Amino acid sequence: MKRFQKNIKLYIGFAALALAASCKPSIDLDTKGGNPENVDFSKYIAVGNSLTSGYANSGLSLKGQEQSFPNMLAQEMKKVGGGEFLQPYFPAENYNGSGFLYLKALVNGQPELGTVTDHLAIRGQTPDKKPLYIKYTGPINNLGVPGMRLDLAFAPRMGELNPYFERLLPDNETATKTYVDFATTKDHTFFSFSLGNNDVLGYATNGAVTTDATNTLISEQTFAGLYTSFITKLTSKEQKGVVATIPDVTAVPYFTTVTRQALLAGVNAALKAQGKDPVSDIYIKTKADLPRAATDKDMFILPFSSAGLLGRQDLKDPATGVVNPFPYGLHPRNPVGDNFVLDEAEAKMVQDRIVALNAIIKQVADSKKLAVADIYSFLNKVKSGYQINGIAISNKYITGNIFSLDGVHLTPMGYAIMANVFVDAINAKYSTKLGKVNVSQYGGVALP
Amino acid sequence: MKKLLFSILCASPSLLFAQGSQVNTQGVRALGMAGAGSALFTDETSIFYNPGGLAKMDHNAVSGGISAVMYRSAFKESGSNQVYNTRSQVTPPFSVFATFGPDNARWKAGLGVYTPYGGAVDWGDSWPGKYELNHLKLRAIYIQPTISYKLTDNLSVGAGLVYNIGMVDLARSLPLFLPDGSSANAKLTGTGTGIGYNVGAHYNFDNNVAISLSYRSKVVTKLKKGDAEFTVPDAVAASFPDTKFSAELPLPASLNLGLSVPVSDKVDIVADGTFIQYNIYKKLVFDYADNTPLLQDTEQIKNYKNAFSGKVGVNYKANEKLAVRAGMGYVKTPVDKDHVYAETPDNDRIMGALGLSYAINDKFSLHAAYVLQKLKERTVTSPVTQIEGAYKTNIHAPSISFTYKW
């Protein structure tokens, strides 16, 4: 006992060391002094379309919402003074939301898609049989509405036309509330804005065929006016924010996966099996001219492949209702429909329009001292392919890891990388030190 | 499907812990002085530290010890505000030493069974570098029969044969995604063996100043027919057959010079310097028995440099029963900036140690030690994933052993 007392200091020393054993090594973070201009992130709202909502695989699910890029961004903002970020989640038991595409199988390397139809959040139907989703009318920060366009954001009755907007509105506002009113009355301190894509891509994804308000092509003049108006409202209290540019059509697999050569290869393999002569051309309908043979510069849209029309001789002409005996797409007298092809001239027009609109976006952002997340440049970089965290990414369908099965919207990994484009843009503009999102935490396309 | 970058890695932090630092947990007495003391202690643990010192024992002894090596690493990706830590894991290295020899003989034989590697890193599967590594556990058991001979009263020499049984268990994520959204992964487990030797000489001057010189040969552990298992989506399962792999892990040779100087009846000062021939570790190759377009053999460049460590310590015999000690050391890393992998986020390190020995009676004694190593923070770009980030590591190793002598 005497010896114990004598050595008490030693024992205390050992106890202190044992305590140190539980200590982790620490690495300094940049969050201190990471916001020198005191950008107020306390109430961040995300204004935008499907990309903002977390839409993927042709649908919106609870998991997609959780992995939306604004939610990732908000988690990083929290570390430098940001507040709670609320999203209009589907209920836990209705986690599949609208339903979405999934990859059922790979047959000889070709994807076979299925549709998820259980645990949906559908509460009813509109008179014209469109689904109505379970409502969420509480306070929210993620205001992303799939299908929302800049021009339609100013249109009344959008609640009746867009079920994703309808679910966010109280019943008495469905017919009256415009999206711009909805989005600019949230008392926000910071915002992200990514509207405008659908004003061009809605037109392009329908093969440059306009059938209703969701697939018209916006004019530069209209765009400039509405964009300035929306941003002016969002910055009425000198709020800071970040705006996104519009991606190029040639950057997304929706337009780049189904190529003329891939179609010909498929057709000729089938013809060969039947002992028939190969064909060398696919004929397409264009707006301006007579049907012509497609070139490699004409882009077939992704759904054309799964539609399974090519070569069929039992299809009725939509105008006359008479069966056209010529093989579909393989003969000038039965060309591929205009809505399936963004032909060279249409693509050029759309691309030029996107460049012009992006110039307007940058100009408005400059005048309001906003950061610009250049999604146009980002997806063009993805197009040529690169490595991130040991993962090869590109704009290739399925294997590129970035784009979900619909060929337009992103995978969780794609959204994480996109969130980092926003992080970089905000940091560059406002000298903040928002942390980058851990891309490795998010996956690409799930394989069966 | 695009060819995947499929490089699986092995090697271990514990290799470095054992060899790079030369703070082995075999002799708890030396451990209390950060691993210095090869010249001071001529006891059963000399089997490990210097077989040359064994013949100077004037008794026989059996000892058994156990350590809890806690390898704590942290990682922060550049531009991120999130620090990822390795999961807390304790691996218990053990050691058993026994000596045999008639009283007053000039020779002494001994057997050591010890685990020179006692580390494990587990980064988990949500950190940025998960496509490089999830976890690595490596365990090796060395069995070393030893003989030592006293040429003169002052000079003794010894040699031991090292037989190594090594076990490896590692996993990494693959950039393929299962239906639930989780990433695919590869698990490699295997056992290998290697052979080497350990020789040394011990000299003490009449004034009790002692010098220890020892050399450990390299031990190349060959893993054959290890099991490679893959958890991948069914759609690509054919490209990832469960298969066998082989690999070679070289452990470097090292040359150690130790000195002990008595400064009073009660106090000894010791110093050890070690030169480690790490440059044999050029690369790590994994050879799969079955290759597919997605599953290729891998080669990882390591390019280790030769390294050294220096340690000093002081031993204080408080009374007949109790000795206390302390030490510190510095280890130069063999890993250059361009070849830092997640399994060995190595850097130059400093270490401090405290220890004590207590004689319970004439036969039994107890030894305890605590070593803390701190690896300097290092910002590197991963050769595998190209992720830039900062690593920092602390290693805690408390140890305890009992000796019975006769």
Interface residues (C-beta under 8 A of the other chain):
Chain A: R3 N7 L10 G13 F14 L17 A18 A20 A21 C23 K24 P25 S26 I27 L29 D30 T31 G34 K63 E76 K79 V80 Y102 L103 A105 L106 G109 Q387 N389 G390 I391 A392 S394 K396 T399 N401 P412 V423 K433 L434 G435 K436 N438 V439 S440 Q441 G443 G444 V445 A446 L447 P448
Chain B: M1 K2 L4 L5 M70 R72 S73 A74 F75 K76 E77 G79 S80 N81 Q82 V83 N85 S126 W127 P128 G129 K130 Y131 E132 S173 P175 L176 F177 L178 P179 D180 G181 S182 S183 P233 D234 A235 V236 L322 V324 L354 L356 A368 Y370 L372 K374 L375 E377 S382 V384 T385 Q386 I387 A390 K392 T393 N394 H396 P398
